[in-house]
Amino acid sequence: MQIDETVAARQAERLSKLRTERSSDEVARRLSALRNAAQGTENLMPYLFDAVKSYATLGDICDAMREVFGTYEEIAIT
């Protein structure tokens, strides 16, 4: 399988445009609310929806979740 390199360039350009057009303050506020909720026992889905509605990227959301939960590392059993 080969992926056309122009696809990656086009997607990077779209992401850059999104980041300049969205409200960075709103994204930061929504991601902060997600982090705070993740530290407790609340349902995270409403916070995830709010982050997406503010145009937070999947990477932004995953980074916020990693700050709270860390990164899963599989333990190899030998």
Backbone atoms as SQL, in Angstrom:
CREATE TABLE atoms (id INTEGER PRIMARY KEY, chain TEXT, resi INTEGER, resn TEXT, atom TEXT, x REAL, y REAL, z REAL);
INSERT INTO atoms VALUES
  (1, 'A', 1, 'MET', 'N', 0.843, -1.169, 0.000),
  (2, 'A', 1, 'MET', 'CA', 0.000, 0.000, 0.000),
  (3, 'A', 1, 'MET', 'C', 0.895, 1.240, 0.000),
  (4, 'A', 2, 'GLN', 'N', 0.611, 2.156, -0.871),
  (5, 'A', 2, 'GLN', 'CA', 1.368, 3.397, -0.920),
  (6, 'A', 2, 'GLN', 'C', 0.413, 4.571, -0.748),
  (7, 'A', 3, 'ILE', 'N', 0.829, 5.501, 0.079),
  (8, 'A', 3, 'ILE', 'CA', 0.023, 6.693, 0.331),
  (9, 'A', 3, 'ILE', 'C', 0.659, 7.868, -0.382),
  (10, 'A', 4, 'ASP', 'N', -0.141, 8.581, -1.124),
  (11, 'A', 4, 'ASP', 'CA', 0.332, 9.753, -1.852),
  (12, 'A', 4, 'ASP', 'C', 0.819, 10.799, -0.844),
  (13, 'A', 5, 'GLU', 'N', 2.042, 11.269, -1.022),
  (14, 'A', 5, 'GLU', 'CA', 2.638, 12.228, -0.085),
  (15, 'A', 5, 'GLU', 'C', 1.887, 13.552, -0.048),
  (16, 'A', 6, 'THR', 'N', 1.172, 13.877, -1.100),
  (17, 'A', 6, 'THR', 'CA', 0.415, 15.139, -1.106),
  (18, 'A', 6, 'THR', 'C', -0.735, 15.089, -0.106),
  (19, 'A', 7, 'VAL', 'N', -1.212, 13.886, 0.206),
  (20, 'A', 7, 'VAL', 'CA', -2.283, 13.747, 1.189),
  (21, 'A', 7, 'VAL', 'C', -1.797, 14.219, 2.560),
  (22, 'A', 8, 'ALA', 'N', -0.608, 13.797, 2.953),
  (23, 'A', 8, 'ALA', 'CA', -0.046, 14.209, 4.248),
  (24, 'A', 8, 'ALA', 'C', 0.180, 15.713, 4.283),
  (25, 'A', 9, 'ALA', 'N', 0.680, 16.269, 3.220),
  (26, 'A', 9, 'ALA', 'CA', 0.923, 17.713, 3.164),
  (27, 'A', 9, 'ALA', 'C', -0.385, 18.479, 3.247),
  (28, 'A', 10, 'ARG', 'N', -1.400, 17.990, 2.539),
  (29, 'A', 10, 'ARG', 'CA', -2.708, 18.651, 2.558),
  (30, 'A', 10, 'ARG', 'C', -3.336, 18.590, 3.955),
  (31, 'A', 11, 'GLN', 'N', -3.217, 17.443, 4.606),
  (32, 'A', 11, 'GLN', 'CA', -3.776, 17.297, 5.955),
  (33, 'A', 11, 'GLN', 'C', -3.035, 18.189, 6.951),
  (34, 'A', 12, 'ALA', 'N', -1.718, 18.284, 6.847),
  (35, 'A', 12, 'ALA', 'CA', -0.937, 19.158, 7.727),
  (36, 'A', 12, 'ALA', 'C', -1.346, 20.614, 7.539),
  (37, 'A', 13, 'GLU', 'N', -1.606, 20.988, 6.306),
  (38, 'A', 13, 'GLU', 'CA', -2.054, 22.353, 6.025),
  (39, 'A', 13, 'GLU', 'C', -3.430, 22.616, 6.633),
  (40, 'A', 14, 'ARG', 'N', -4.328, 21.649, 6.517),
  (41, 'A', 14, 'ARG', 'CA', -5.670, 21.795, 7.112),
  (42, 'A', 14, 'ARG', 'C', -5.587, 21.920, 8.633),
  (43, 'A', 15, 'LEU', 'N', -4.711, 21.126, 9.250),
  (44, 'A', 15, 'LEU', 'CA', -4.542, 21.174, 10.703),
  (45, 'A', 15, 'LEU', 'C', -3.991, 22.525, 11.141),
  (46, 'A', 16, 'SER', 'N', -3.021, 23.021, 10.412),
  (47, 'A', 16, 'SER', 'CA', -2.448, 24.329, 10.720),
  (48, 'A', 16, 'SER', 'C', -3.508, 25.431, 10.618),
  (49, 'A', 17, 'LYS', 'N', -4.323, 25.359, 9.584),
  (50, 'A', 17, 'LYS', 'CA', -5.391, 26.343, 9.396),
  (51, 'A', 17, 'LYS', 'C', -6.399, 26.265, 10.541),
  (52, 'A', 18, 'LEU', 'N', -6.775, 25.047, 10.932),
  (53, 'A', 18, 'LEU', 'CA', -7.711, 24.860, 12.037),
  (54, 'A', 18, 'LEU', 'C', -7.175, 25.495, 13.311),
  (55, 'A', 19, 'ARG', 'N', -5.907, 25.255, 13.594),
  (56, 'A', 19, 'ARG', 'CA', -5.315, 25.776, 14.826),
  (57, 'A', 19, 'ARG', 'C', -5.252, 27.306, 14.847),
  (58, 'A', 20, 'THR', 'N', -5.117, 27.927, 13.695),
  (59, 'A', 20, 'THR', 'CA', -5.086, 29.399, 13.667),
  (60, 'A', 20, 'THR', 'C', -6.486, 29.992, 13.752),
  (61, 'A', 21, 'GLU', 'N', -7.502, 29.260, 13.289),
  (62, 'A', 21, 'GLU', 'CA', -8.863, 29.797, 13.253),
  (63, 'A', 21, 'GLU', 'C', -9.670, 29.511, 14.514),
  (64, 'A', 22, 'ARG', 'N', -9.295, 28.490, 15.275),
  (65, 'A', 22, 'ARG', 'CA', -10.062, 28.161, 16.476),
  (66, 'A', 22, 'ARG', 'C', -9.689, 29.094, 17.616),
  (67, 'A', 23, 'SER', 'N', -10.508, 29.115, 18.642),
  (68, 'A', 23, 'SER', 'CA', -10.225, 29.911, 19.834),
  (69, 'A', 23, 'SER', 'C', -9.312, 29.103, 20.756),
  (70, 'A', 24, 'SER', 'N', -8.058, 29.474, 20.822),
  (71, 'A', 24, 'SER', 'CA', -7.103, 28.745, 21.654),
  (72, 'A', 24, 'SER', 'C', -7.492, 28.788, 23.128),
  (73, 'A', 25, 'ASP', 'N', -8.050, 29.914, 23.562),
  (74, 'A', 25, 'ASP', 'CA', -8.478, 30.028, 24.959),
  (75, 'A', 25, 'ASP', 'C', -9.607, 29.054, 25.267),
  (76, 'A', 26, 'GLU', 'N', -10.549, 28.920, 24.335),
  (77, 'A', 26, 'GLU', 'CA', -11.671, 28.000, 24.534),
  (78, 'A', 26, 'GLU', 'C', -11.193, 26.559, 24.547),
  (79, 'A', 27, 'VAL', 'N', -10.298, 26.210, 23.654),
  (80, 'A', 27, 'VAL', 'CA', -9.746, 24.856, 23.621),
  (81, 'A', 27, 'VAL', 'C', -9.021, 24.567, 24.928),
  (82, 'A', 28, 'ALA', 'N', -8.210, 25.491, 25.387),
  (83, 'A', 28, 'ALA', 'CA', -7.468, 25.302, 26.644),
  (84, 'A', 28, 'ALA', 'C', -8.424, 25.141, 27.822),
  (85, 'A', 29, 'ARG', 'N', -9.490, 25.922, 27.826),
  (86, 'A', 29, 'ARG', 'CA', -10.480, 25.830, 28.915),
  (87, 'A', 29, 'ARG', 'C', -11.168, 24.469, 28.909),
  (88, 'A', 30, 'ARG', 'N', -11.550, 24.003, 27.723),
  (89, 'A', 30, 'ARG', 'CA', -12.242, 22.712, 27.621),
  (90, 'A', 30, 'ARG', 'C', -11.304, 21.545, 27.958),
  (91, 'A', 31, 'LEU', 'N', -10.055, 21.633, 27.549),
  (92, 'A', 31, 'LEU', 'CA', -9.103, 20.571, 27.873),
  (93, 'A', 31, 'LEU', 'C', -8.787, 20.557, 29.365),
  (94, 'A', 32, 'SER', 'N', -8.749, 21.720, 29.973),
  (95, 'A', 32, 'SER', 'CA', -8.532, 21.797, 31.419),
  (96, 'A', 32, 'SER', 'C', -9.703, 21.155, 32.164),
  (97, 'A', 33, 'ALA', 'N', -10.918, 21.418, 31.698),
  (98, 'A', 33, 'ALA', 'CA', -12.099, 20.803, 32.312),
  (99, 'A', 33, 'ALA', 'C', -12.050, 19.284, 32.148),
  (100, 'A', 34, 'LEU', 'N', -11.604, 18.822, 30.997),
  (101, 'A', 34, 'LEU', 'CA', -11.463, 17.375, 30.767),
  (102, 'A', 34, 'LEU', 'C', -10.450, 16.779, 31.719),
  (103, 'A', 35, 'ARG', 'N', -9.296, 17.439, 31.884),
  (104, 'A', 35, 'ARG', 'CA', -8.276, 16.937, 32.811),
  (105, 'A', 35, 'ARG', 'C', -8.815, 16.862, 34.236),
  (106, 'A', 36, 'ASN', 'N', -9.504, 17.914, 34.653),
  (107, 'A', 36, 'ASN', 'CA', -10.055, 17.930, 36.014),
  (108, 'A', 36, 'ASN', 'C', -11.067, 16.807, 36.213),
  (109, 'A', 37, 'ALA', 'N', -11.933, 16.598, 35.241),
  (110, 'A', 37, 'ALA', 'CA', -12.934, 15.531, 35.349),
  (111, 'A', 37, 'ALA', 'C', -12.259, 14.160, 35.358),
  (112, 'A', 38, 'ALA', 'N', -11.195, 14.001, 34.588),
  (113, 'A', 38, 'ALA', 'CA', -10.498, 12.718, 34.511),
  (114, 'A', 38, 'ALA', 'C', -9.816, 12.362, 35.824),
  (115, 'A', 39, 'GLN', 'N', -9.541, 13.348, 36.643),
  (116, 'A', 39, 'GLN', 'CA', -8.909, 13.076, 37.940),
  (117, 'A', 39, 'GLN', 'C', -9.911, 12.560, 38.964),
  (118, 'A', 40, 'GLY', 'N', -11.198, 12.678, 38.646),
  (119, 'A', 40, 'GLY', 'CA', -12.238, 12.202, 39.557),
  (120, 'A', 40, 'GLY', 'C', -12.927, 10.966, 39.005),
  (121, 'A', 41, 'THR', 'N', -14.224, 10.903, 39.257),
  (122, 'A', 41, 'THR', 'CA', -14.993, 9.728, 38.831),
  (123, 'A', 41, 'THR', 'C', -16.130, 10.097, 37.881),
  (124, 'A', 42, 'GLU', 'N', -16.109, 11.310, 37.349),
  (125, 'A', 42, 'GLU', 'CA', -17.177, 11.746, 36.449),
  (126, 'A', 42, 'GLU', 'C', -17.125, 11.028, 35.109),
  (127, 'A', 43, 'ASN', 'N', -18.270, 10.999, 34.441),
  (128, 'A', 43, 'ASN', 'CA', -18.348, 10.503, 33.070),
  (129, 'A', 43, 'ASN', 'C', -17.603, 11.494, 32.182),
  (130, 'A', 44, 'LEU', 'N', -16.646, 11.040, 31.430),
  (131, 'A', 44, 'LEU', 'CA', -15.812, 11.929, 30.616),
  (132, 'A', 44, 'LEU', 'C', -16.427, 12.281, 29.267),
  (133, 'A', 45, 'MET', 'N', -17.462, 11.561, 28.846),
  (134, 'A', 45, 'MET', 'CA', -18.030, 11.802, 27.515),
  (135, 'A', 45, 'MET', 'C', -18.499, 13.246, 27.314),
  (136, 'A', 46, 'PRO', 'N', -19.208, 13.870, 28.249),
  (137, 'A', 46, 'PRO', 'CA', -19.601, 15.265, 28.022),
  (138, 'A', 46, 'PRO', 'C', -18.393, 16.191, 27.851),
  (139, 'A', 47, 'TYR', 'N', -17.337, 15.930, 28.567),
  (140, 'A', 47, 'TYR', 'CA', -16.126, 16.746, 28.471),
  (141, 'A', 47, 'TYR', 'C', -15.401, 16.505, 27.141),
  (142, 'A', 48, 'LEU', 'N', -15.425, 15.259, 26.687),
  (143, 'A', 48, 'LEU', 'CA', -14.848, 14.951, 25.380),
  (144, 'A', 48, 'LEU', 'C', -15.629, 15.650, 24.270),
  (145, 'A', 49, 'PHE', 'N', -16.956, 15.601, 24.359),
  (146, 'A', 49, 'PHE', 'CA', -17.800, 16.285, 23.361),
  (147, 'A', 49, 'PHE', 'C', -17.523, 17.783, 23.360),
  (148, 'A', 50, 'ASP', 'N', -17.413, 18.374, 24.542),
  (149, 'A', 50, 'ASP', 'CA', -17.130, 19.813, 24.629),
  (150, 'A', 50, 'ASP', 'C', -15.782, 20.153, 23.996),
  (151, 'A', 51, 'ALA', 'N', -14.793, 19.314, 24.234),
  (152, 'A', 51, 'ALA', 'CA', -13.467, 19.549, 23.652),
  (153, 'A', 51, 'ALA', 'C', -13.540, 19.472, 22.127),
  (154, 'A', 52, 'VAL', 'N', -14.253, 18.493, 21.618),
  (155, 'A', 52, 'VAL', 'CA', -14.391, 18.341, 20.165),
  (156, 'A', 52, 'VAL', 'C', -15.147, 19.531, 19.580),
  (157, 'A', 53, 'LYS', 'N', -16.203, 19.968, 20.252),
  (158, 'A', 53, 'LYS', 'CA', -16.987, 21.111, 19.769),
  (159, 'A', 53, 'LYS', 'C', -16.157, 22.389, 19.698),
  (160, 'A', 54, 'SER', 'N', -15.120, 22.476, 20.539),
  (161, 'A', 54, 'SER', 'CA', -14.255, 23.658, 20.523),
  (162, 'A', 54, 'SER', 'C', -13.103, 23.499, 19.522),
  (163, 'A', 55, 'TYR', 'N', -13.143, 22.414, 18.751),
  (164, 'A', 55, 'TYR', 'CA', -12.140, 22.106, 17.727),
  (165, 'A', 55, 'TYR', 'C', -10.798, 21.672, 18.307),
  (166, 'A', 56, 'ALA', 'N', -10.824, 21.064, 19.483),
  (167, 'A', 56, 'ALA', 'CA', -9.614, 20.413, 19.994),
  (168, 'A', 56, 'ALA', 'C', -9.350, 19.213, 19.091),
  (169, 'A', 57, 'THR', 'N', -8.105, 18.978, 18.766),
  (170, 'A', 57, 'THR', 'CA', -7.764, 17.852, 17.903),
  (171, 'A', 57, 'THR', 'C', -7.683, 16.568, 18.724),
  (172, 'A', 58, 'LEU', 'N', -7.677, 15.446, 18.034),
  (173, 'A', 58, 'LEU', 'CA', -7.517, 14.166, 18.711),
  (174, 'A', 58, 'LEU', 'C', -6.207, 14.145, 19.493),
  (175, 'A', 59, 'GLY', 'N', -5.159, 14.722, 18.910),
  (176, 'A', 59, 'GLY', 'CA', -3.874, 14.794, 19.605),
  (177, 'A', 59, 'GLY', 'C', -3.951, 15.627, 20.869),
  (178, 'A', 60, 'ASP', 'N', -4.663, 16.771, 20.802),
  (179, 'A', 60, 'ASP', 'CA', -4.847, 17.620, 21.988),
  (180, 'A', 60, 'ASP', 'C', -5.542, 16.839, 23.101),
  (181, 'A', 61, 'ILE', 'N', -6.604, 16.131, 22.734),
  (182, 'A', 61, 'ILE', 'CA', -7.395, 15.376, 23.704),
  (183, 'A', 61, 'ILE', 'C', -6.571, 14.227, 24.286),
  (184, 'A', 62, 'CYS', 'N', -5.854, 13.511, 23.435),
  (185, 'A', 62, 'CYS', 'CA', -5.024, 12.400, 23.924),
  (186, 'A', 62, 'CYS', 'C', -3.922, 12.894, 24.849),
  (187, 'A', 63, 'ASP', 'N', -3.319, 14.032, 24.526),
  (188, 'A', 63, 'ASP', 'CA', -2.284, 14.602, 25.394),
  (189, 'A', 63, 'ASP', 'C', -2.854, 14.935, 26.771),
  (190, 'A', 64, 'ALA', 'N', -4.051, 15.515, 26.798),
  (191, 'A', 64, 'ALA', 'CA', -4.690, 15.857, 28.077),
  (192, 'A', 64, 'ALA', 'C', -4.970, 14.599, 28.893),
  (193, 'A', 65, 'MET', 'N', -5.439, 13.555, 28.230),
  (194, 'A', 65, 'MET', 'CA', -5.734, 12.303, 28.929),
  (195, 'A', 65, 'MET', 'C', -4.446, 11.633, 29.423),
  (196, 'A', 66, 'ARG', 'N', -3.384, 11.705, 28.611),
  (197, 'A', 66, 'ARG', 'CA', -2.099, 11.124, 29.030),
  (198, 'A', 66, 'ARG', 'C', -1.550, 11.834, 30.261),
  (199, 'A', 67, 'GLU', 'N', -1.796, 13.130, 30.377),
  (200, 'A', 67, 'GLU', 'CA', -1.320, 13.866, 31.555),
  (201, 'A', 67, 'GLU', 'C', -1.924, 13.301, 32.828),
  (202, 'A', 68, 'VAL', 'N', -3.150, 12.821, 32.740),
  (203, 'A', 68, 'VAL', 'CA', -3.831, 12.283, 33.917),
  (204, 'A', 68, 'VAL', 'C', -3.551, 10.788, 34.096),
  (205, 'A', 69, 'PHE', 'N', -3.695, 10.023, 33.021),
  (206, 'A', 69, 'PHE', 'CA', -3.634, 8.565, 33.126),
  (207, 'A', 69, 'PHE', 'C', -2.283, 7.957, 32.772),
  (208, 'A', 70, 'GLY', 'N', -1.419, 8.721, 32.123),
  (209, 'A', 70, 'GLY', 'CA', -0.155, 8.168, 31.676),
  (210, 'A', 70, 'GLY', 'C', -0.340, 7.370, 30.396),
  (211, 'A', 71, 'THR', 'N', 0.693, 6.665, 30.012),
  (212, 'A', 71, 'THR', 'CA', 0.674, 5.874, 28.783),
  (213, 'A', 71, 'THR', 'C', 0.675, 4.403, 29.153),
  (214, 'A', 72, 'TYR', 'N', -0.224, 3.656, 28.530),
  (215, 'A', 72, 'TYR', 'CA', -0.290, 2.218, 28.778),
  (216, 'A', 72, 'TYR', 'C', 0.945, 1.537, 28.216),
  (217, 'A', 73, 'GLU', 'N', 1.541, 0.684, 29.009),
  (218, 'A', 73, 'GLU', 'CA', 2.670, -0.118, 28.557),
  (219, 'A', 73, 'GLU', 'C', 2.365, -1.562, 28.865),
  (220, 'A', 74, 'GLU', 'N', 2.281, -2.352, 27.812),
  (221, 'A', 74, 'GLU', 'CA', 1.970, -3.763, 27.967),
  (222, 'A', 74, 'GLU', 'C', 3.150, -4.475, 28.632),
  (223, 'A', 75, 'ILE', 'N', 2.833, -5.352, 29.527),
  (224, 'A', 75, 'ILE', 'CA', 3.851, -6.152, 30.205),
  (225, 'A', 75, 'ILE', 'C', 3.953, -7.479, 29.477),
  (226, 'A', 76, 'ALA', 'N', 5.122, -7.772, 28.959),
  (227, 'A', 76, 'ALA', 'CA', 5.336, -9.018, 28.226),
  (228, 'A', 76, 'ALA', 'C', 5.541, -10.145, 29.224),
  (229, 'A', 77, 'ILE', 'N', 4.773, -11.196, 29.025),
  (230, 'A', 77, 'ILE', 'CA', 4.924, -12.371, 29.882),
  (231, 'A', 77, 'ILE', 'C', 5.725, -13.398, 29.101),
  (232, 'A', 78, 'THR', 'N', 6.820, -13.802, 29.684),
  (233, 'A', 78, 'THR', 'CA', 7.680, -14.759, 28.991),
  (234, 'A', 78, 'THR', 'C', 7.702, -16.078, 29.699);
